[in-house]
Amino acid sequence: MPADQPIVLVVEDEEAQREVLGYNLEAEGFRVAKAANGEEALLLVSEENPDIIVLDWMLPKTSGIEVCRQLKTKPETRGVPVIMLSARSEEVDKVRGLETGADDYVVKPYSVIELMARVRAQLRRTRPASAGVRLEYEDIVLDSETHRVVRDGQALKLGPTEFRLLSTFMEKPGRVWSREQLLDRVWGRDIYVDTRTVDVHIGRLRKALCQHGGPDPLRTVRGAGYALG
């Protein structure tokens, strides 16, 4: 599976439900991490850096509501979408879940097809390149469906790794990505690559972006990493 596929963290204490969700998400092309309780979920969030979290309300040790509250109070996880799953169908419970920071609320029993659609909808907002959305930044246009990049009207030749790097940067212009974060996103956590490899590919990306002229849009942040703009 490509390393740049979004990671979905499924937090569900019922094993059968957890496995069904995991199976369906993997069938949709996502990478999946699983947690059986709130404490495990908070630990996995820091380890896996998920792109979206499907979170059950009723969890042992730490409730889903508390997990959501903690995630939404931390700057590094505040922007990660959370879809809350709950058997509580009362409007007051939905309001409580959303006010705690959940981005969506799905009542059990739910349709797996509908849940997959909701996951994709959230990712279109936070990981648009993975959803085939066309990205634009100043005079650069990236089409993730056709794998084409154009700058100032001229087509650019990029290798697959440079394309994934640029997609990552263009999804969040201005964000500073560390070498480790770029390794996780572009190469994948399961593949060992030296951090210096990131510098090599950043150099190639810079050369590709400037092959027809124009200023270098990438910024090196000393001691921190790289950013677009």
Buried (B, 14 or more C-beta within 10 A) or exposed (E): EEBBBBBBBBBBBEEEBBEBBBEBBBEBEBBBBBBBBBBBBBEBBEEBBBBBBBBBBBBEBBBBBBBBBBBBEEEEBEBBBBBBBBEBEEEEBBEBBBEBBBBBBBBBEEEEEEBBEBBBBBBEEBBBBBBEBEBEBEEBBBBBEEEBBBBEEEEBEBEEBBBBBBBBBBBBBEBBBBBEBBBBBBBBBEEEBEEEBBEEBBEBBBEBBBBEEBEEBBEBEEEEBBBBE
